[in-house]
Amino acid sequence: MDTIRLLMEKTARIFIIGDDNVTGKALIRHLTAKGYGDVLTESACNLDLTDQGSVSAFLKRTRPEYVFFTHILSGGIAANIKYPAEFMYKNIQAQSSIIHYSYEAGVKKLLFVGSSCVYPRQCPQPMREEYLLSGCMEKTSEAYSLAKIAGIKMCEAYKKQYGANFVSCIPATVYGPDDHFDLEKSHVLTSLIRRIHEAKVNNVEKVEIWGTGSARREFLYAEDMADACIVLMDTYGDPEVINIGCGEDISIKELALNIRNIVGFAGEVVFDKTKPDGVFRKLLDREKISKLGWSPKVSLSEGISRTYKWYKEYGKQFIS
C-alpha cells in the first residue's frame, strides 16, 4: 500500500483529547513542527468530557475537522486493581460522548487510541488484530480493557452504520518525556525509572519490583507514537483496528537491569514473586502498519536515556 503523507490541511482545526499525557503532548509537538496552527486541546478548553451536554455544545461550536482521542484515564497494575469503577465509567462516558457528538458535528476523521491490554490474556504471539475478543481478558485490567474495547467497537459501528471516518489503533506501551512518574498511576517503565533513581540518590541497597520479572512487554517511544498517529490519520481508513508496535519485547527483569545501568544504580534489583505479573506477554504484530510505510525510529535504550534525562530535569515536579 502506498503511503501518502500530510493529507490533513495545514489550516485544519484539530482537537486533541488527552493533551496532558505522554502521547497527547508528543502529538502537539509533532503537529506544531509540521506547521499545523489550529490545534485545540481538552485542557485548554476546560472541557468536562463526562458531561454529554458540554461535549455536544463544544463540538458544535468549535467544529474541529480532525479528532485525536489519545487518553482519558489509565494506570499500572495497582491502579487497575484499585480503581476499576472509575476506569470504566470515565473512559466509557468520555469516549462515547466524543465519538457520538463528533459524528453529529461533522468531524472529517477521528482516531481512537486503544491499548494492548484489550487482547486476550492467553493471546497467541505476536498479537494480530483479528485476535481481539477471541478469549478472556486479564482480570487485573479487565475494567480498563472493556472500556477501550467499547471505544474501538463504537468507531467500527459508526463507520458501518453512518459511514463516519472513525478509525482506531492499538499501541504498545507508550513512554517518554512528559510521562507520568507517579508510582500508582504510571506504567512499569517510568515507575522503574523513578524508583531506581530515588534508590540511587538515597543510597538504598535494593529496589523491590512486583512479580517474577519474567513477564514481557513491548514499549513505544512517544515521538514514534505521535508520528504513527499522524500517518494513520492521513492514510488509514479501514474499519478494523490497527496495531502500532516496534516488533520487539523485553522481560521486566531485563528492562529493570537496563534502567539500572542507565541510571547508574549500584544496588540490587529483587522481585516480589507474591505480587501479580499480569499478562505474561504482549507483543503486537506490526504487519499492517508496516505496509503503510511506518516504522519506529528510536531504540528502547535511546528512549530510556532520553526519558531519564527529562525526568532528572523536569519530571519530579509533575509527580502527583
C-alpha positions in Angstrom: 0.0 0.0 0.0 1.4 3.4 -1.0 1.7 5.9 1.8 0.5 9.5 1.2 1.6 11.8 3.9 0.2 15.1 5.3 -3.3 14.9 3.9 -4.6 17.0 6.8 -4.8 20.5 5.6 -2.3 22.8 7.4 -5.2 25.2 8.2 -7.4 22.4 9.5 -8.8 22.6 13.1 -7.5 19.7 15.1 -8.8 18.6 18.5 -6.6 16.5 20.8 -8.1 14.7 23.8 -5.6 13.6 26.3 -3.1 16.5 25.9 -2.0 16.1 29.5 -0.5 12.6 28.8 2.7 11.5 27.0 1.1 10.7 23.6 -1.0 13.9 23.5 2.0 16.1 24.3 4.1 14.4 21.7 1.3 14.9 19.2 1.2 18.6 19.9 4.9 18.9 19.3 4.7 16.9 16.0 1.8 18.9 14.7 3.3 22.2 15.6 6.6 21.2 13.9 4.7 20.3 10.8 3.0 23.7 10.6 -0.5 22.9 11.9 -1.6 26.1 13.6 -5.1 25.5 14.7 -4.9 22.9 17.4 -7.4 22.7 20.2 -6.7 20.8 23.4 -9.0 19.4 26.0 -7.3 21.0 29.0 -7.0 24.5 27.3 -10.8 24.4 26.6 -11.5 23.3 30.2 -13.9 20.6 28.9 -15.6 18.0 31.1 -15.7 15.0 28.8 -18.1 13.1 31.0 -20.8 15.8 30.5 -22.6 15.0 27.3 -24.2 18.4 27.0 -20.9 20.2 27.3 -19.3 17.9 24.8 -22.1 18.3 22.3 -22.1 22.1 22.6 -18.3 22.4 22.4 -18.0 20.3 19.2 -20.9 22.1 17.5 -19.4 25.5 18.4 -15.8 24.8 17.6 -16.3 22.4 14.6 -13.0 20.5 14.6 -12.2 18.7 11.4 -9.9 16.0 12.9 -10.0 14.5 16.4 -7.2 12.5 18.1 -8.7 10.7 21.1 -5.5 9.6 22.9 -6.2 9.2 26.6 -8.6 9.7 29.5 -7.6 7.6 32.5 -5.1 4.7 32.8 -2.5 3.3 35.2 -0.4 0.3 36.1 -1.5 -3.0 37.8 -2.0 -1.4 41.2 -4.3 1.4 39.9 -6.2 -1.0 37.7 -7.0 -3.2 40.7 -7.8 -0.3 43.0 -10.0 1.9 40.7 -11.9 -0.4 38.3 -15.2 1.5 38.5 -13.5 4.9 37.9 -11.5 3.5 34.9 -14.7 2.1 33.4 -17.0 5.0 34.0 -14.8 7.9 33.0 -13.4 6.2 29.9 -16.7 4.9 28.6 -18.6 8.1 29.3 -15.9 10.4 27.7 -15.3 8.3 24.6 -19.0 7.7 24.0 -19.7 11.4 24.1 -16.8 12.3 21.9 -17.5 9.7 19.2 -21.2 10.3 19.0 -21.1 14.1 19.0 -18.1 14.2 16.6 -20.4 12.4 14.2 -23.1 14.9 14.8 -20.7 17.8 14.4 -19.5 16.5 11.1 -15.9 15.7 12.1 -14.0 14.6 9.0 -11.9 11.9 10.8 -11.4 10.6 14.3 -8.6 8.4 15.5 -9.3 6.5 18.7 -6.3 5.1 20.6 -6.8 1.8 22.4 -4.4 -0.3 24.5 -2.7 -3.6 24.1 -4.5 -4.9 27.2 -7.6 -5.3 25.1 -6.2 -8.6 23.7 -7.0 -11.9 25.5 -4.8 -13.0 28.4 -3.8 -16.2 26.5 -3.4 -14.5 23.1 -1.1 -16.1 20.5 2.1 -14.0 20.0 2.6 -11.7 18.2 -0.9 -10.4 18.7 -2.7 -9.9 15.4 -5.7 -7.5 15.1 -8.1 -10.4 14.4 -7.4 -11.9 17.8 -9.4 -9.1 19.5 -12.3 -10.7 21.5 -11.1 -14.2 20.8 -10.6 -15.1 24.5 -10.8 -13.9 28.2 -9.0 -10.7 29.2 -6.6 -10.3 32.1 -8.6 -9.8 35.3 -6.3 -7.2 36.8 -7.0 -4.8 33.9 -10.5 -6.0 32.8 -12.4 -2.8 33.5 -10.0 -0.6 31.6 -9.8 -3.2 28.8 -13.6 -3.4 28.4 -13.8 0.4 28.2 -11.2 0.5 25.4 -12.9 -2.3 23.5 -16.1 -0.3 23.7 -14.4 2.6 22.1 -12.9 0.5 19.3 -16.2 -1.2 18.5 -18.1 2.1 18.7 -15.8 3.5 16.0 -16.5 0.4 13.9 -20.2 0.8 14.4 -20.4 4.4 13.4 -18.4 3.7 10.3 -20.7 0.8 9.4 -24.0 2.5 10.1 -23.2 6.1 9.3 -20.1 5.9 7.1 -18.2 8.0 9.6 -14.4 8.1 9.0 -13.6 6.9 12.5 -10.6 4.6 12.9 -8.9 3.0 15.9 -5.4 1.8 16.8 -3.8 -0.4 19.5 -0.3 0.8 20.5 2.4 -0.9 22.6 3.0 0.8 26.0 4.0 4.4 25.2 6.6 6.2 27.3 8.9 9.2 27.0 9.3 12.8 28.2 6.2 14.3 29.8 5.1 10.8 31.0 3.6 10.2 34.5 6.1 9.2 37.2 3.5 8.8 40.0 4.1 5.3 41.4 0.4 4.4 41.4 -0.6 5.9 38.1 2.5 5.3 36.0 3.2 2.2 33.9 6.2 -0.1 34.6 8.9 1.7 32.7 8.5 5.2 34.1 7.8 3.7 37.6 11.1 1.8 37.4 13.0 5.0 36.3 11.7 6.9 39.3 12.2 4.1 41.9 15.7 3.2 40.7 16.7 6.9 40.5 15.4 7.5 44.1 17.2 4.4 45.3 20.5 5.8 43.8 20.2 9.3 45.3 19.1 7.9 48.7 21.9 5.2 48.8 19.3 2.4 49.1 20.8 -1.0 48.7 18.0 -2.7 46.7 14.8 -2.0 44.7 11.9 -4.4 45.0 9.7 -4.9 42.0 6.3 -6.6 41.7 6.1 -10.0 40.1 8.7 -12.6 38.9 10.4 -10.4 36.3 9.7 -12.9 33.6 6.7 -11.1 32.0 7.5 -9.5 28.7 6.3 -6.1 27.4 6.7 -4.0 24.3 7.4 -0.3 24.5 7.0 2.5 22.1 8.7 5.9 22.4 6.3 8.8 22.4 7.7 10.6 19.4 7.3 7.4 17.3 3.8 7.0 18.6 2.9 10.6 17.6 4.4 10.0 14.1 2.3 6.8 13.7 -0.9 8.6 14.8 -0.4 11.2 12.1 0.4 8.5 9.5 -2.9 6.8 10.4 -4.9 10.0 10.3 -3.5 10.7 6.9 -3.6 7.3 5.3 -5.7 4.7 7.2 -9.4 4.2 6.5 -10.2 0.6 7.3 -12.9 -0.1 9.8 -10.8 -2.7 11.6 -8.4 -1.7 14.4 -4.6 -1.5 13.6 -1.6 -2.2 15.8 1.2 0.3 16.4 4.3 -1.6 17.6 8.0 -1.9 17.3 8.1 -5.7 16.8 10.3 -6.4 19.9 9.6 -7.0 23.5 11.7 -7.3 26.7 11.3 -9.1 30.0 10.6 -6.9 33.1 13.8 -8.2 34.6 15.9 -7.2 31.5 14.1 -3.8 31.5 14.9 -3.2 35.2 18.6 -4.1 34.7 18.8 -1.8 31.6 17.3 1.1 33.6 19.7 0.4 36.5 22.6 0.7 34.1 21.4 3.9 32.5 20.6 5.4 35.9 23.9 4.3 37.3 22.4 2.5 40.4 24.9 0.1 42.0 22.4 -1.7 44.2 20.4 -4.9 43.7 17.1 -5.4 41.9 14.9 -8.0 43.5 11.4 -9.4 42.6 8.4 -9.9 44.9 7.0 -13.1 43.5 3.9 -12.9 45.7 2.7 -10.0 43.6 1.0 -10.4 40.1 2.8 -10.3 36.8 -0.3 -9.5 34.8 -0.4 -11.0 31.3 2.8 -12.9 30.6 3.5 -11.5 27.1 2.1 -8.6 25.0 3.8 -8.4 21.6 1.9 -6.7 18.8 2.0 -7.9 15.2 3.0 -4.8 13.1 2.5 -6.2 9.6 -0.5 -3.9 8.8 1.2 -0.6 9.8 4.4 -1.6 8.1 2.6 -1.8 4.8 1.7 1.9 5.3 5.4 2.6 5.3 5.7 3.4 9.0 8.4 2.1 11.4 9.8 3.3 14.7 13.0 5.3 14.8 14.0 5.4 18.5 15.5 2.3 20.1 14.5 1.3 23.6 17.9 2.1 25.2 17.9 5.5 23.5 14.3 6.2 24.5 15.0 5.3 28.2 18.1 7.5 28.2 16.1 10.5 26.8 13.3 9.9 29.2 15.6 9.6 32.2 17.4 12.8 31.2 14.0 14.6 31.0 12.9 13.2 34.4 16.0 14.5 36.1 15.5 18.0 34.7 11.7 18.3 34.8 9.8 15.2 35.7 9.9 15.3 39.5 7.9 18.4 39.7 5.0 16.7 38.0 4.7 13.8 40.4 1.3 13.9 42.0 
